Amino acid sequence: MNEEIKKELNQGIEGLKGQLDNLIEEKSQKMGEASSEERKKLKDEFDGQFNTLNDSIKKMQEQYDELSVKANRFNERDRKNVKTLMKEAFEKSNQFAKWKEGSTDKATVDMPDGLFTKLDDMTQANSFESTTVAPVDTRPGIYYDPDRMWHVRDLLPVGTTNSNSVRVVREYAYTDNTAVTSEGSEYKQGDFDLKATDATVYKITNYVIASEELMEDVAGLTSYIYTRLPSKLKLEEDDQLLYGSGSSEISGLSTNATSYSDNLSDSNVQFIDVLADAVRQIRDDEYMASAILLHPADVTSRLLLEKDDNNNYMAPWVFTGANPTIAGVPVIQSTSITQGTFFVGDFARAAQIFDRRQAAVEIANTNEDNFIKGMVTIRASERIALAIYRPTAFLYGSIATALAEGSG
């Protein structure tokens, strides 16, 4: 109940007291023969009755004030109607009419329904004042979608270099006249050409800029950044190792690999046939394929779920959960390879990664105007080269093209 309403109630009480005084004076004048002492005594009696009523009203106000503060249950409309409702309650009371006629009997006044608003049930929606009362149970760490679990680096041998390029000397051409030679006859002459190929070291980089406050206040952010930046380097590294064009970037495996050549001419050719023939071609060149690299979608649709004309699965691994193996060569599933293509190769012996500088993360506040802005730069980088010793040890092809040529 606000001060304005309290003031109005007090004025009503004072008005009631004045009315009682007038009733006493009027009654006294009508009595005529009453002495002044009797008149004073009569007034004192009325004052006592009034004080009893006034105390009851004050107690009612105190209780009402306390409930109003706790529950805030009055809306604006209720505040405007309190005076009217209480006035109507007094006027409707039979005892009030009798008081006007001079009655001194004690009485109570019933307040009408709706004068006091019902307290709301306590819920989070109506009990929380735009602040978080119930604490949030925050789990430690920062969660993110998983990065690629398998990388091209996992298939290739890795070395180190102290230069900005790695030179590989390969046999370029060979003329072979080796043959059985009779006694006293001239030996058979052959010759070969050598060619040096340089694998240039390239740098792969990324960075983020964050405020000092962010780094200080967000738990686990530093370790999160130190993990995420190198993981993004590995994604670009995969792309370079497989698809680098060799022009201002790494010369990748697909750029150097031999294109798959069909030798099947099978009207009912399946993708399994293509992969088995690719393994055979590598063996024909005296290499041993160590892996078949496929996109997971192609493994599922082209291998695991492949069915024959009787709607039977063509391979048992769909039931056993074992990793597919074609002609003894394991199938590696990775999103590093473009869907719809395949790699088959001797990854273990025919190429090698050279680290000039392994992936490293550095942090500083001296970049541009970071210092005066309270920012820090976190950067990651690596320097690598890919040396391909035997390009013909790798086959690369399009699944759709290989199936079309095989069925021709």
N, C-alpha and C positions, 0 to 999 in steps of 0.2 A: 504494500500500500504506500503510495507516494505522499509527499508532504501536503500537496494540494487537497487530497482526499481527507487526510487527517484534519486539516484546517476546517474543511467543510463539516466534518463530524463534530468537531469541538464547537463550531458555531451553532450547530443543531442542538448540542447539549446545553449551551448557554441560553439559547432561545427557549428550550424546555424549562430551564430554571426560571427564566423571566415569567413564563406562563404560570408556573407554580406560584411565584410571588404574587402575581396579579390575582390568582384564585384565592390566595390567602387574604389579601386585602379586601377583595370583593366579599368574601365570606364574613370577614370581620365587620365590615360596614353593615351587612344585613343583620348581623347578630345584635347590633345596636347597644345592647346593655352590657356587652363584654368589656371588661376593663383592659387597660393597656398591657397589664401583666399577663392576662389570659390570652390577649392577642399575640404577645411575644412567645408565650408557651406554645400556642398553636402553630406559630411559624417555625419554631424550633423542631416541633414534631415533623412538620412537612420537610424541613431541611434534612433531618435524619433519614427520612424515607428517600429523599432525592439523592443523598450521598450514597446510600446503598445501591440505588439504581445506577448512579454515575460510576461507582467502583466496578459494577458488573460490566458496564460498557467499556471502561478502560481495559479490564482484563480481556474482554473480547478483542479489543484493538491489538493488544500485545500478542495474543495468540495468532491473530490474523497476520500481523506484520511478520512474525517468525516464519509462518508457513509460506508467505508470499516471497520472502527472501530465498528460502531453501528451494522451492519448486518453481518460482517465477511463473506462476500459473495464470496470472491475469494477462489477457491480451488487451489491446487498446480499447476495444469495445466494452469489455468488462469494467475497465477503469472509469469510463465515462458513465456507466450505469449504476455504480455502487450507491451514489447519493440517492438516486431515484428509487432504487430497490429498497433501501433502508427506510426512506421516508414513507414509502407505501406500506412497509411492514408495520411502522408505528401507527399510521393512520387506520389500518385495518384492525388493529388490536382493540378488543372490547375494553381492556383495562385502561387504555389511553383515553378513551371517551369518559370513563368513570373518573380518571384523574382530573379531567377538565371540570367535572361536576363537584370535585372536592374530595374524592375517595383517597384514603391513605393506605389502602391494602397493597401488599407486595404483589408483584406480578412479573411474568417473563414475556418477552416478545420473541416469537418464532421468526427466524430469518427465512426468506423464501428460497426454494430450490433454484440453483443456478447462480446464487450470489458467490459461492465459493466454487472455484473450478476444481475438478477432480485431478489429483496428481497423476502424471504420466508414469507408466511402467518404466523401469530403468532398463534401457538397451544401449548398445554402443552408438546407435544412430542418434538418440536424443540425449544421451548423457555425456558424450565426449564433445568438448568445445573446440573443434577444429585443431586439436593437437593429438599427438599419439600418446595415449594413456597406457595401452597394452604394448609392451616393448616387442619389437620385431626380432625374431630369432634368425639372425643373419648367419649363413654358413660361411666358413672361411674360404678364401680363394676366389678366383674369377673363372667362371666356366665358359667354354666356347666349343663350337663344333669341332670334332677331331680333324686334324690335318691328315694328309696322306701318310699312311703307315709304312708304305714300301716305296723306296726311291731307286732310281736307276743306279745310283752309286752303290747300292747293295749288291748289284750283279757284277760290277767291274772291280778289278784289282786297283788299289790306290797307292800312289807313291808320292814323293815330295820332290820339289825342284828349287834351285837357288837362282834361277834365271827367269827372264821374261818370256822365254819360249823353250819348247822341247823339240829337238830335232830327231826325226825318225828316218833311218836309211832303209829303204825297201828295194827289193829286187824288182826292177821295172820290166825287164824282158829277158828271155833266155832262149838261146838257140842251141838245141840239143842234138848232137850227132853221135851220141854214144852208141857203139855197136861192137859186135865181135870182130876182133882184128887178128888176121893170120900172122904167123911168125915172119918177121922181117918186113912187115907192111907198116905203113904210116899210121900213127894214132889218129883217131877221129877227133877233129877239133870242134869245140863248142864255144859259145861266149854268152855273156849276160851283161845287162846294163843295170846300174844302180841309180837310184834317185832319192835325194834327200827331201823330206817333207817336214816343215816346221809347224808344230802345234803351238799357237800363240796363247799366252796366258791372258785371260780376260777377268775383269773385276765385275762382280755382281753385288749390288748395294741396295739398301733401303734405309729409311730413318723416320722417326716421329718426333714431334715437338710437344712437350707437356709443361704445365706450370709447376713451380716448386711446391705450391700448396697441394696440387693433385698428387704429386709423387710422395709427399709427406703424409697426407691424410687418408688416402685410399689403401687399405691394408692389402698387401700382396701385389700391388701394381708393378713394382720394380721387377719382381721375379716373373710376373706375367709378360712384361715387355721383353725381358731378356730371353724368354722362351719363344715368344711369337715371332720376333723379327728373324732369328735364324731359321725358323720353320718356313717362313716365306722365301728366304733365300733358297732353300732346298727345292721349293716348287719351281722357281725360275731355273735353277740348276738342272732339274729334270728336263725342262723344255729345251734348254740349250744342248744338253747331251744327246737328246733324241732328234731335235729338229733344227738346231742351229745351222744357218745358211753358210757360214764361213766368211761372210762379208760383214766386217766390223763386229763379229761375234764368233762363238765357237763353231767349228765345222762338225756338225753332229752326225750321229750314226746313219740317219735316213739319207743325208746328203752323200754319204760315202758307200752306203750299202748297195748290193746288187738287187735289182728288181726281180721279183718272183717271176719265173717263167713256167708256163703250164706245160706239163708233159703227160697229162692224164687222158684227155679226149674221151671222157666218160659221160654219157648222157644222164647218168644218175649220180653225178659227183656231189659229194657232201663236203662240208668245211673240214671235217676230220681228214678226209682224203687230201685236201690242199695242204694242211699242216704236216701230215706224214710225208708228202712229197717234198715239202720245203726242207724237212730234216734230211731227207735222202739227198737233195741237191747239195747241201752243205757237206755231207759225208763224201759225196763224189769229188768235192774239192779238197778232200783230205783233212777237213776240220771235224770237230765233234761239237755239235750243238749242245749248249749248256742250259738254255732256257727258251721258252716260247712266251713272248710278251703280248698280252691281250687286255683289252678293256673289259671290266666286269660285266657290262651289258652283253658283250659278244660271247663271253664265256657262258653266260646263262642261256641266251637265245640260240646260239650256234652250236653249243656243245652239250650242256647239261640237259636241256629240254628238247633236244633233237630227237625226232621219232621217225620210225620207218613207215612203209606203206600200210602196215597193220596196226599203226598207232602205238607201237611199243617203243620204249626208250632204247636208243641205240647204244648207250654205254651205261655200265652199272654204277658209276660214281654218283648219280643222282640219288641213289638209295643209300649208299654207304657214307656219303659226305666226304669222301677222300678227294684230295686235289687231283684234277685231271692230269694224266701223263700220256703224251702222244709219242709213240715209237720210242719210249724210254726217256723222253725229254719232259721235264716238268713244265706245266703251264703256270705262268706268273700273272696274277690279276692286278692291274694297276690303272688308276685314272690318269697316269702320266702319258699314256698312249691314246691317240685319237681313236674314238669309236669308229669301227668299220675298217680298221687297218690291223696289220699284224707284223711283228718282228720275230724272226728266228735267227739265232746266232750263237757263235762261240764266244760268249761274253767273258768267259774266264781267262782266255788267252789272247784274243785278237785285238784288244784295246785296253787302255789304262788311263785312269784319272791321275793328274799330278797337281798336288796342292802347293801353290806358291805361298799362300797364306790361308790357313784354315778359317772357318767362320768365326768372327770375333764381334763382340758388342762393346761399344764405347759410349761414354756419356760426358757431356761438357756443357757449360753455359756461355761459351765464348762465340757462339754462332750469331752473326749479324748483330742485332740489338737484344739478344737474349738476356744479357746481364742486367740491363737497366729495366727490363720488363719482368724479371723474375721467372724466366723460362729456361728449360734445359732441352738439349737435343740429344736423342739417343739414336745412334746409328749402328748398322750392322753391315758387314762386308766379308767377302771372300775372294780369293784370286785362284783360278784354276785353269788348267789346260787339259784337253782330251787328245791323247795320242792314239791313233788308229794304226795298228801294226799290219793288219791283214783285212782290207776292206771287203774282200770276197768271202769272208767268214760270216757276213751278215746278209740276210735276205729281208726285204721289206716289200709289202704289197697291200693292195686293196682287196678286201674280202669279196665284194661284189664283182670286181673285175676277174678275180681268180676263179670264182664259181662260174661266171659266164664263159670264160675261155675254156674251163675244164669240161663244160657240157657241150662244147662246140664239136 
